[in-house]
């Protein structure tokens, strides 16, 4: 069964259920399953529409010692994993104390990824994650597709994070034991000002990856082999009534890479507005690679940077509590595109 059939089946199941999570609780135990699915079409350059899909399902079991402390386990899978012939997105155990913080151990994203602030996009082309847009457009440029730092989710990782208060949160990650790098260290800080008419959130993340060897961030990014990779990511979100304004950036540096250069920077900014059951957003992304490497280290040939501008406008209409339709349109340099689809969650 191919990914298109799987996605359609998942979405039909979600639409037929259309309730907020499936939960069962008895004594101190709680079991929960939730997820969502999206299907639609993307039309580049007025060519034949391309089928697009996205879905994820997460299961969680928790044992509560009391009202503030619990231990649990999480497993999730999504469309991107299945397309890459992987069948785990998250698989970890957790220990949580609402007064102190949370610890996670297993396969999952780093604290830098989880606490990062992306752009205020209301469409479902995943411009804040592994982009459906760039994957389907099959662009020739090397690009950094999103503004939050990542070291993947395939290595054994320990995440530690303080309790989220009204003012902020701090976290730390260490990962290793995978095939893509020796180890990775990540730290992140998120601050917020949640009171008053103007609400604000700020994030800062620093990541270090030791000896990446064949590490591939996305299916459309070249694999990286280098002495080490360093990343810095930052973001600001401002909310005033129904307006959200976001700006974020990510910088990647690879020390002495011996493969196709994939480091550089990406900058993004955007705004969204909610009215009644509808939302609109406008976002801009600029990616530039080979910022640090101007000559090939073997041939001494001059390297020209790959840069890409992306403009994206999205509209979303929520016609049921957990079901929405969306339209997105934009251009990546000389490639205009239009997308439409439906998304439902439970």
C-alpha positions in Angstrom: 0.0 0.0 0.0 1.6 3.3 -1.0 1.7 6.5 1.0 -1.2 8.2 -1.0 -3.6 5.4 0.0 -2.3 5.4 3.6 -2.9 9.1 3.9 -6.4 9.0 2.5 -7.3 6.2 4.8 -5.9 8.1 7.8 -7.8 11.3 6.9 -11.1 9.4 6.4 -10.7 7.8 9.8 -9.9 11.1 11.4 -12.9 12.9 9.8 -15.2 10.1 10.8 -14.1 10.3 14.4 -13.7 14.1 14.7 -13.5 14.2 18.5 -10.7 15.7 20.5 -8.5 12.7 21.3 -9.4 9.2 22.4 -8.9 8.9 26.1 -9.4 6.3 28.7 -8.6 6.8 32.4 -8.8 4.4 35.3 -7.5 5.0 38.8 -4.0 6.5 38.3 -3.6 5.4 34.6 -4.4 7.5 31.6 -4.3 6.3 27.9 -4.6 8.8 25.1 -4.4 8.7 21.2 -4.6 11.8 19.1 -3.5 13.0 15.7 -4.4 14.7 12.5 -4.3 14.3 8.7 -4.2 16.5 5.6 -4.7 15.8 2.0 -4.6 18.2 -0.9 -2.9 19.3 -4.2 0.0 21.5 -5.0 0.2 23.1 -8.5 3.7 24.5 -9.5 4.0 26.8 -12.5 0.5 25.9 -13.7 1.6 22.4 -14.3 -0.2 19.2 -13.4 -1.3 19.2 -9.8 0.8 17.2 -7.4 -0.8 15.2 -4.6 0.3 16.3 -1.1 -0.4 14.7 2.2 0.6 14.9 5.8 -0.6 13.0 8.9 0.6 12.0 12.4 -0.7 9.8 15.1 0.6 9.8 18.7 -0.2 7.4 21.5 0.6 8.1 25.2 0.2 6.2 28.4 0.8 7.9 31.8 0.8 6.8 35.4 0.0 9.6 37.9 1.6 9.4 41.3 -0.4 12.4 42.3 -1.8 15.5 40.7 1.6 17.0 39.9 3.8 14.0 39.2 3.6 11.3 36.5 5.7 8.8 34.5 4.8 7.9 31.0 5.7 6.7 27.5 5.1 8.2 24.1 5.1 6.8 20.6 4.3 8.7 17.4 4.5 8.1 13.6 3.8 10.4 10.7 3.7 10.6 6.9 7.2 11.9 6.6 8.7 8.9 8.5 6.7 6.4 6.4 7.9 8.1 3.1 11.5 7.7 4.4 10.8 4.1 5.3 11.1 4.8 9.0 8.3 3.9 11.4 9.1 5.9 14.5 9.0 9.6 14.9 8.9 9.7 18.7 9.5 6.8 21.1 10.5 7.9 24.6 9.7 7.6 28.3 9.1 10.7 30.4 9.1 11.8 34.0 7.3 15.0 34.8 6.9 17.1 37.9 4.7 20.2 37.3 6.6 22.2 40.0 10.1 21.3 38.7 10.1 20.2 35.1 10.3 17.3 32.7 12.7 14.7 31.6 12.5 12.6 28.4 14.7 9.6 27.3 14.4 8.0 23.9 14.0 8.9 20.3 12.7 12.4 19.9 13.7 15.9 18.8 16.1 18.0 20.9 15.0 20.7 23.4 16.3 23.3 20.8 13.8 22.1 18.3 10.9 21.8 20.7 11.4 25.2 22.3 12.1 27.1 19.1 9.8 29.8 17.7 8.9 29.5 14.0 6.9 31.7 11.7 3.1 32.5 12.1 1.9 30.4 9.1 -1.8 29.2 9.1 -1.3 26.9 6.1 -0.3 23.3 6.2 2.8 23.1 4.0 5.1 22.8 7.1 7.4 25.7 6.5 8.4 25.4 10.2 9.4 21.8 9.9 10.4 19.4 7.1 8.8 21.4 4.3 6.2 19.7 2.1 6.6 22.7 -0.3 10.3 22.3 -1.0 10.0 18.5 -1.1 7.4 18.6 -3.8 8.8 21.5 -5.8 12.1 19.5 -6.2 14.3 22.6 -6.2 17.8 22.3 -7.5 19.3 24.7 -4.9 20.9 23.7 -1.6 18.7 25.3 1.0 18.0 25.6 4.8 14.3 25.2 4.9 13.3 26.4 8.4 14.4 28.6 11.2 14.5 26.3 14.2 17.6 24.3 15.1 17.6 20.5 14.7 19.8 17.5 15.1 17.2 15.0 14.0 15.2 12.5 16.1 16.9 9.2 15.3 19.5 9.1 18.1 19.0 8.2 21.7 18.5 11.5 23.5 18.0 12.8 27.0 15.9 16.1 27.2 15.7 18.0 30.5 13.5 21.1 30.8 12.4 23.3 33.6 8.7 23.8 34.4 7.1 26.4 32.0 6.2 29.4 34.1 4.6 32.7 33.2 8.1 34.1 32.4 10.0 31.4 30.7 11.7 28.0 30.4 15.2 26.6 30.1 16.2 23.2 28.7 19.2 21.0 27.8 19.7 17.9 25.6 22.4 15.3 25.0 22.2 12.7 22.2 24.4 9.9 20.8 24.5 6.3 19.8 23.1 6.9 16.3 24.6 6.5 12.9 24.6 10.2 11.8 27.0 11.7 14.4 29.1 10.9 17.5 27.0 13.0 19.9 25.0 16.3 20.0 24.5 18.9 22.8 21.7 21.4 22.7 20.5 24.1 25.0 17.5 26.4 24.7 15.9 29.3 26.5 12.4 30.7 26.0 11.1 33.8 27.6 7.6 35.3 27.4 5.6 38.3 28.5 2.0 37.0 28.6 0.2 40.0 30.1 -1.2 43.2 28.7 -2.4 44.0 25.2 1.0 43.2 23.6 2.1 39.7 24.5 5.6 38.5 23.5 7.8 35.4 23.4 11.5 35.1 22.7 13.6 32.0 22.1 17.3 31.3 21.8 18.9 27.9 21.0 22.5 26.7 20.6 23.4 23.3 19.2 26.6 21.4 18.8 27.0 18.2 16.7 30.3 16.3 16.9 31.6 14.6 13.7 28.5 14.4 11.6 29.1 11.6 9.0 26.4 11.4 6.4 23.9 13.4 8.4 21.0 14.4 6.3 18.6 17.0 7.7 15.9 16.6 5.1 15.3 14.4 2.1 16.0 17.5 -0.1 19.2 18.5 1.7 22.7 17.0 1.0 24.2 14.8 3.6 26.9 16.4 5.7 30.3 15.0 6.8 32.5 17.4 8.8 34.5 17.8 12.0 31.5 19.4 13.8 28.4 21.4 13.1 27.3 24.4 15.2 23.9 26.1 15.1 22.3 29.2 16.6 18.6 29.8 16.3 16.5 32.7 17.6 12.9 33.9 17.3 10.5 36.6 18.4 6.7 36.4 18.4 4.5 39.4 19.2 0.8 39.2 19.6 -1.6 42.2 19.7 -5.3 41.2 19.8 -5.7 39.0 16.7 -2.4 39.9 15.1 0.7 37.7 15.5 4.0 39.0 14.1 7.0 36.6 14.0 10.7 36.9 13.1 13.2 34.1 13.4 16.6 33.2 12.1 19.0 30.2 12.1 22.7 30.0 11.4 24.6 26.8 10.7 28.4 26.4 10.5 30.2 23.2 9.5 33.8 22.9 10.4 35.9 21.6 7.5 33.1 19.8 5.5 34.2 17.2 2.9 30.8 16.9 1.3 28.6 19.4 -0.6 28.3 22.5 1.5 25.0 22.8 3.2 25.6 25.3 6.0 24.7 29.0 5.9 21.7 30.9 7.2 18.0 31.3 6.9 16.0 34.3 7.9 12.2 34.6 8.1 9.4 37.0 9.1 5.7 36.9 8.9 2.3 38.1 10.2 -1.0 36.3 10.7 -4.5 37.6 11.6 -7.5 35.7 13.0 -11.1 36.8 12.3 -14.2 34.8 13.2 -13.5 31.2 11.9 -10.9 32.3 9.4 -7.1 33.1 9.5 -4.7 34.6 7.0 -0.9 34.8 7.0 1.9 36.2 5.0 5.5 34.9 5.3 8.9 35.5 3.7 11.9 33.2 4.0 15.5 33.8 2.7 18.0 30.9 2.6 21.7 31.3 1.8 24.3 28.6 1.8 28.1 28.5 1.3 28.3 31.6 3.4 31.5 30.4 5.1 33.1 28.3 2.3 34.1 30.3 -0.8 36.4 27.7 -2.3 36.4 23.9 -2.6 39.0 22.6 -0.1 40.1 19.9 -2.6 40.1 21.6 -6.0 40.3 25.2 -4.7 37.4 25.9 -7.1 35.4 29.0 -6.3 32.0 28.2 -4.9 28.9 30.2 -5.7 26.3 30.3 -2.9 22.8 28.9 -3.3 20.2 31.4 -2.2 16.4 31.2 -2.3 13.6 33.6 -1.6 10.2 32.3 -0.7 7.0 34.3 -0.4 4.0 32.5 1.0 0.4 33.6 1.6 -2.1 31.2 3.3 -5.8 31.2 4.2 -7.5 28.8 6.6 -11.2 28.4 7.3 -12.3 26.4 10.3 -15.7 24.9 9.4 -15.8 22.3 12.2 -14.2 22.2 15.6 -11.3 20.0 14.5 -11.6 20.3 10.7 -10.3 23.1 8.4 -9.7 23.8 4.7 -6.8 25.9 3.5 -5.3 27.6 0.5 -1.7 28.7 0.0 -0.1 30.6 -2.8 3.4 32.0 -3.3 6.6 31.9 -5.2 10.1 30.5 -4.7 12.3 32.7 -6.9 11.0 31.8 -10.4 8.6 29.0 -9.3 5.1 30.1 -8.5 2.8 27.6 -6.8 -0.7 27.2 -5.5 -2.0 24.6 -2.9 -5.4 23.6 -1.5 -6.4 20.9 0.9 -8.4 19.8 4.0 -7.1 18.9 7.4 -8.8 17.2 10.3 -7.7 16.3 13.8 -8.8 14.3 16.8 
